[in-house]
Amino acid sequence: MSAEFNGNKTMPAQRAYIVLGWLFAALAAFASPYFAIIGIAFGALSNKQSRGSGNYIIIANIALSFMNFLIGLFNIYFIMLLQRWRW
C-alpha cells in the first residue's frame, strides 16, 4: 500500500490512531479520566495524517473524561451523604 491518501481508504497507521483514540475514549469514560490525554494525542496524530479525521476523537475524549469526573464527584457526595445518615 502506498503512503498516499487514496480516496476514502485510510492508511494503516491512521486507522490504528483512530481505533486507539476511540479505545482510550471508552477507557476515559469508564476507568480514569487520565486516559483521555492519550486519546487526545491519538486524535492529534490522526489529524496530522489527514486533516479533520481526529476532531471527533478529541471532542469525545474531552467530553467523556469530564463525564467520568462528574460521576466521580457525585459518588463522593453520595458516600458522604450516606455516612451522615446512619442506619
Buried (B, 14 or more C-beta within 10 A) or exposed (E): EEEEEEEEEBBEEBBBBBEBBBBBBBBBBEEEBEBBEBBBBBBBBBBEBBEEBBEBBBEBBBBBBBBBBEEEEEEEEEEEEEEEEEE
